[in-house]
Amino acid sequence: MNRQNKFVAGGLVIVAAIGYLVYTGVSQSVVYFVTPSELLAVPVTGKAYRLGGMVGTGTLRWEPRSLDLAFTLSDGEAAVAVRHKGTPPDLFAEGRGAVVEGIWTAEGYFRASLILAKHSEEYKAPDGGGAAGYRELIRTLRSGSERPPTSEGGPTGAGQASSERKPK
């Protein structure tokens, strides 16, 4: 094999390796979730799933003392009972979208280990404040790093400048 053939073969190996790395990186980063209808069609006990749907209205129950959270996820056709141990995310509420990760149990419910609350993809400016609020927003954006004073007396939030604070 002459020198040019070795160079071409080496180049092909490098291109194939890079192509393989790109393919596996993309395929592993894409995460799909199943809907309640898909899960209930062929549930596998003990299998890890990512389940997505809307939190059913009137189904959310949370016990703050024991941190037990129970609700149903629905896709409009089927609903799945979900149980989770822990506090719900801030955006989590009835009638909103959520994706949960966990396993299907033999008892017929989904035991979630993680809850991801979905949010709107559309930004809406706050209503209250009108033109004055808009002018204040523009002023703070133009001033850069300056922050408006807080209700507690200043930007540090403690009523005194940070240079006046005493170390503990």
Sequence and secondary structure as in RCSB ss.txt:
>XXXX:A:sequence
MNRQNKFVAGGLVIVAAIGYLVYTGVSQSVVYFVTPSELLAVPVTGKAYRLGGMVGTGTLRWEPRSLDLAFTLSD
GEAAVAVRHKGTPPDLFAEGRGAVVEGIWTAEGYFRASLILAKHSEEYKAPDGGGAAGYRELIRTLRSGSERPPT
SEGGPTGAGQASSERKPK
>XXXX:A:secstr
  HHHHHHHHHHHHHHHHHHHHHHHHHHH    B HHHHHHS  TT EEEEEEEE TT  EEETTTTEEEEEEE 
SS EEEEEEES   TT  TTSEEEEEEEE TTSSEEEEEEEE   SS    STTHHHHHHHHHHHHHTTT     
TTSSTTSSSS GGG    
